[in-house]
């Protein structure tokens, strides 16, 4: 009934507060369902992959007689069983669903065995005998470059005249760097469950970051229209980019099997097979020559970046493009020439991973700046500060007119730069200068354990570089009891997307947060949704959901204004109440009255990112709506006798704009940093000379554990809202913190340099394993 609100019931806004993750309680209690928890319908069969045993070869035959003789085995599925196109509907069209006449890497899927139980299928798949005639295999980036073996053509980006600038620079340095890949190691492995429906329609439960693409891939393989395939994903147990495209493979394999046997099919990879089949973060190799003046300011840069893409293109094009975009990190590159090679090797096809090429672009520039500082006997932070984007004008020359130092090498103006004050603040709060002196004293007194310190920034562009993906849709339903349901095209992989979207919708409708429920991603509700990637999940889907909720709120405001004879703009929604200048009513009361008067209580919302444009042929334009910034100060110690290292202290100051949920954002910053630390210290992928991935299980692949977390791990948030008109004034937080961990690598290089004390360049490969640290100490 109408009346004055009880002050106890006036809720604070949901956004800006640290609400618990919407699934946290269920996850702790074991009540949060993942794909493998969905009850299986009667008649479900199970598939397991048949894997290539050669890195490259001609597939001459498949002998499954022993496998088919096993109890419970129902049959085998090969490329000839595909009803539609035998090639995946990937943009490059270069990857088969199953190997056809050649195999391209050890672990490539040739087909699947279908059986009554999971273990029957897996055991049988290993009994399949393959007749493969070996062909020469390319297993290193250097071999791929020599053979001009590429999945996509090379790309060249330049500004000014790098050769002239290098020839005129007071100092030059040349060097190389190798950076390894990284296994996603999501807690929930790749899985798909395909259920045939009536009239040749299909329901697919998948652990996927991109239900819309998965729908398209399955329809393409089955020879159907997209509308015949429905994909649902309630949540993933981690994704990190590894389920953006590559979850689609499992769904296609399972769907083809389901089409052949006309039965529901579940396919869940065990961890070893997951390692062998799926792609990783792209390993990179670099060559560079840099020119600089006596203060360390860059004068010219020639940079070659070569990406190990594996056997097919997958997302290697945009990953390598983003590495080009982020080769500047936060620094102005006046005269620069970048060559990017997308190398084809006979390994797994590498794919999206948190940062999506950004880490590989930034790390080489941070390496270069530290090399410059050591060469000039300057503090690396001073060299970094000297090279930041700014409004200062360049001198100009005969080929390049004077310009402000605020435009990237791909012609995007940096309009929201906060790195100078942000770095100045963390320099003080982390006591960088004092600790540098203390570390010098420590290293003088300790002959075996040497310490190092580094403070590095991050400038990360937010948006899909493929402009068409910067769009999202959402549905908001208000029910008669005043409860609210929101559905959007994003996917929840533990990052808190659904929690943030629910907070945004709650505030838009003025209802308590607990009254809003975010439901599973579903292609039958939101069509053509972009992947949940590029750190844009909340930016896109949060805004679309906000617009949908706003449509409903406007309907209710018009209704109340008609009741009370006031303007709709005077109607306020807050704390579960709707107020006009003449009355105060509970939200659920107004909803019931509106329904009785046939007022629409649901709506859709659509959002597309403004301002962005990008010319793919020239790699110029404004590919990003805004930049997210941050900096980390990291202290490490190394044992010069064993090469072992430890991260001792971490201080982070990171820019998330106006935080929608500070606890979730801080958790993302901590998690991203630790994952980046793993990439650069312990997570080493090793392929042997046969092309076999030797590190394919937790026993041989080391991700960070609780013991690797430093006791001093401080995270502070930069207080300024996003300068662009983004939802709630927030900024993306999924990927940018990953690159804060470059400070770990630079601190290790600092420790090595101090241990050697010879002033020479530190040639440390990433990851900085004990072996690689020892090698760097001895060079």
DANOR-V546418 format. One line per field, one symbol per residue. psi: psi as a letter, one per 40 degrees, with the letter a starting at -180 (. if undefined). A space follows every 50 residues. Layout:
# DANOR-V546418
psi->???
This chain:
# DANOR-V546418
psi->iiihihddehiiidieigiihdedddddeeehhideehhhihehiiiiih iieidhihheihhedddeeihehdaihadeehdbhehifidefehidihc eiieihehhdaihhididdddddddeehhhhhhiihiheiddddddefhi diiihhhihagddddddeidiiiiiiihhiahhdfidhihiihhhiaiff ihhhhigiegdddddddddddefiideehhhhhdiifidedefddedddd ddddddddddefiihhhhhidddddddiiaihiiiihihhiiaeeehhdi hhhhhhhheaeidbfddddddddddeedbfihhdhihhhhhghhigiihi aiihdfdddddddddddddddddddefihdddddddeiiieiiidiaddh iiiifehieefhhhefhedddddddddddefdddddddddddddehedhi iiiihiihhhhhihdhddegiiiihhhhideeihhhhieiihfeeedddd ddddddddefiideehhhiihheedhifiiigaeeedddddddddddddd dddddddddddddefiideehihhfeihhieeihiiddddddddddefhh eiiiiihhhieiihhddefiageidiiiiiihhhhiiihedeeiiihdih hhhiheahhdgddddddddddddddddddeddghhhhaeeehhdgfidde hhiiideehidhghhihhehiheigiheeiiiedddddededdddddddd ddddddfeeiihghihigidddddddde.
